[in-house]
Amino acid sequence: MDTPKITLCFRAAFRYCLKTSHLKSQKEVARVAKVAESTLSEMMAHKSFSIATQNKIANAFGYDLMDFLMLGRKVLEGMDEPILGMVIQVGSEGQKEALEGDIDLFRGIPLYESGKLAAGERGMIFDPFEEPASSIVLNERDLTGRKNHRLVGLKVGGPSMVPAIPPGSVVIVDLDDRQLVDNKIYAVNFEDNIAAVKRVQQWKHGFVLISSSTDYPPVLSELDWSELCVGRAVSVWRRLDYAS
């Protein structure tokens, strides 16, 4: 059986970070990540582990899991020194100098227009092999309580959440906030591994996915919450020029 691409990327990133980071052995990584050294050996040889375990290892090197997998992909593609970061364009030297003084106040969040998902061992994650369409820059003060969380931007393509979220709006999704709160809006695994933004209500046999537009009836899902939920919608950049 062929090794999944996601596993190859994880292993490539791991080997790269062992060469370039302050952690120089599997024993050190295991200690910082708080996993068994035997777990690392098995992951690098022939076995995959849960998304949670992989994320612990990525965090030990200073990455979240998605960036870690992207790093591995770039290593496999032959980039000797993969560059991951945020680029902010400015209109003048004056703007550049003003921004550089406050650069720590800003954070770049990847924006995914397709909403593609990839299956993890415990649910769904944004496709780690898809290049973000662009980045959204947010001020850290707008991310109270979420500074160290994994955030992504999801561009809404359809009209099912009109008028609350018009097509073309961007929803900021917190991938680390997956606790169910009834009647809140989440990014969910909807159809064909595409993330959709829906209001969620618990049902005795699963969950009801509710659209804002009356043209779209509620949808019942019997998936487990870990399989259904991608993350909670925490902010919306509403498209202001939309005419309903």
Residue pairs with C-beta under 8 A, 6 or more apart in sequence:
4 48
5 129
6 69
6 118
6 128
6 129
7 48
8 72
8 76
9 69
9 70
9 72
9 73
9 76
9 128
9 129
10 43
10 54
10 68
10 69
10 72
11 43
11 44
11 72
12 71
12 72
12 73
12 75
12 76
13 58
13 61
13 63
13 68
13 69
13 71
13 72
13 75
14 29
14 43
14 44
14 57
14 72
15 75
16 71
16 72
16 75
16 82
17 23
17 61
17 63
17 71
18 24
18 25
18 26
18 29
21 61
21 62
23 29
23 32
23 60
23 61
26 37
26 40
26 41
26 44
27 37
29 40
29 57
29 60
29 61
30 36
30 37
30 39
30 40
32 60
33 56
33 57
33 59
33 60
34 56
35 53
35 56
35 57
39 49
39 53
40 57
42 49
43 49
43 53
43 54
43 57
48 121
49 121
50 120
50 121
50 122
51 65
51 120
51 121
51 122
51 123
51 125
52 122
54 65
54 68
55 64
55 65
57 68
58 64
58 65
58 67
58 68
61 68
63 71
64 150
65 125
65 128
65 150
66 110
66 125
66 126
66 128
66 150
66 152
67 84
69 128
69 129
70 82
70 84
70 128
71 82
71 84
73 128
73 129
74 82
75 82
85 108
86 106
86 107
86 108
86 135
86 137
87 108
87 135
88 99
88 106
88 108
88 137
90 96
90 99
99 106
104 140
105 139
105 140
105 141
106 137
106 138
106 139
106 140
107 137
107 138
107 139
107 140
107 143
107 151
108 135
108 136
108 137
109 135
109 136
109 137
109 138
109 151
109 152
109 153
109 172
110 132
110 135
110 136
110 152
110 153
111 132
111 133
111 134
111 135
111 136
111 152
111 153
111 154
111 155
111 170
112 126
112 127
112 130
112 132
112 133
112 152
112 153
112 154
112 155
113 133
113 155
113 157
114 127
114 130
114 194
115 154
115 155
115 157
115 187
115 194
115 195
115 196
116 126
116 127
116 130
116 193
116 194
116 195
117 124
117 125
117 126
117 127
117 189
117 193
117 194
117 195
117 230
118 124
118 125
118 126
118 127
118 128
118 129
118 193
119 193
122 226
123 178
123 189
123 226
123 227
123 228
123 229
123 230
124 189
124 193
124 195
124 227
124 230
125 175
125 230
126 152
126 175
126 195
126 230
133 155
136 153
136 170
136 172
136 237
138 151
138 172
138 235
140 147
142 235
143 149
143 151
146 174
146 176
146 177
146 234
149 174
149 175
149 176
149 177
150 174
150 175
150 176
150 231
151 172
151 173
151 174
151 175
151 234
152 172
152 173
152 175
152 231
153 170
153 171
153 172
153 173
153 237
154 170
154 171
154 172
154 173
154 187
154 195
154 197
155 168
155 169
155 170
156 165
156 166
156 167
156 168
156 169
156 170
156 171
156 197
157 167
157 168
158 167
159 166
159 167
159 213
159 215
160 196
160 198
160 211
160 212
160 213
160 215
160 216
161 197
161 198
161 211
161 212
161 213
162 212
162 213
162 242
162 244
163 212
163 213
163 244
164 212
164 236
165 171
165 197
165 212
165 236
165 238
166 238
166 239
166 242
166 244
167 239
167 242
168 239
168 242
169 236
169 237
169 238
169 239
169 242
170 236
170 237
171 185
171 187
171 197
171 233
171 235
171 236
171 237
172 233
172 234
172 235
172 236
172 237
173 187
173 195
173 230
173 231
173 232
173 233
173 234
174 231
174 232
174 233
174 234
175 230
175 231
176 231
177 231
177 232
177 234
178 225
178 226
178 229
178 230
178 231
178 232
179 232
180 200
180 202
180 225
180 229
181 232
182 200
182 201
182 202
183 199
183 200
183 201
184 199
184 200
184 232
184 233
185 197
185 198
185 199
185 200
185 232
185 233
186 197
186 198
186 200
186 229
186 230
186 231
186 232
186 233
187 195
187 196
187 197
187 229
187 230
187 231
187 232
187 233
188 195
188 196
188 197
188 198
188 200
188 209
188 221
188 228
188 229
188 230
189 195
189 223
189 227
189 228
189 229
189 230
190 196
190 198
190 209
190 219
195 230
196 209
197 233
198 209
198 210
198 211
198 219
199 209
199 210
199 211
199 212
200 207
200 208
200 209
200 210
200 229
201 207
201 208
201 210
202 208
203 220
205 220
205 222
206 220
206 221
206 222
206 223
207 220
207 221
207 223
207 225
207 228
208 218
208 219
208 220
208 221
209 218
209 219
209 220
209 221
210 218
211 217
211 218
221 228
